[in-house]
Amino acid sequence: MAKQKKQKFNILEHELVPKHEIVPPEEAVEILRRLGVKPQQLPWLRVTDPVARAIGAKPGDIVRIYRKSPTSGEIVVYRYVVGY
């Protein structure tokens, strides 16, 4: 059996992966205040997630995700990056 070469591609360019971006710390404080939550209360995104690795997210970061929705057009959700 021949060894197969692992193909690499940019996961961020895949049509099913929504746009992800790391929120700057000063903006994150405002978002948390507006939502009335602590960072740990946001849904989690593991640092080992392929998209988190692709954008360089570190534990403690907040990631903004722009999702397309058939009923509302586009929605923005936030995730808290955890190390495990």
N, C-alpha and C positions, 0 to 999 in steps of 0.2 A: 504494500500500500504506500503510495507516494505521499510525502508530506505536503500539506496544503499551506500556502502562504496566507497568513492572516491579512485580510483586507481591511484597510483603515479608511474611514470616511468621517466627515464632519457631521456629527449628530445634530448640530444646531441648524443645519441646512435641510434636514428631513422634513417633509411636508406635515407629518403628524406631531412634530415637536413644536409647542408654542414658544414664543419669544420669552426668554428669561433674562433678567438683569439684576445685578447686585445693587441694592439700595444704599446710597451714601449714608453714613452714620447720622448726620444731622437731620436728614430727611426721615430716617427710620424712627428717630425720637418723635417727630411730629406725627407720623403714621400711627405709632403705638398710642400716642396721646389721643388722637382722633378716634381710634378704635376702642380705646379704654381697656387695653390688654397689656400684659407683660409679654416679652418676646417668646418665652417658653409656652405661652398659651396659644400661639399660632400653630397651624399644622406644621409638622416637621418635614424637612428634606435632608436626607442623609448626605454627608460629605462625600460618600462613596458613590452617590448617584452619578451616572454618566454625564448628565447635563451640568450638575454641580461641579464636577471635575473640569468639564469643558470651559466653564466661565470663570473658574478659579475661586469658587466660593470656599470660605473657611468657616469652621464652627463659630457660631455667634452672629454670622451675617444674616441679613434678611434679603430674600430674593423676591422680586416682583415678577409675576408671570402674567402675560397677556394671552387670554384664551378667546378663541372665536366661539360664539354661541349662536345657534340658529334663531333663538327667540330674542336675545338682547344685543346682537351684533358682536360686541367685544366686552369681556369682563376682565377685571384685574384682581388677582388673588396674590396673597403673600405667604411665604414659607420661611420658617426659621431653620437655619442650617445647624444640624447636630453632628457630633463627631462619631457616633456609633450607630 
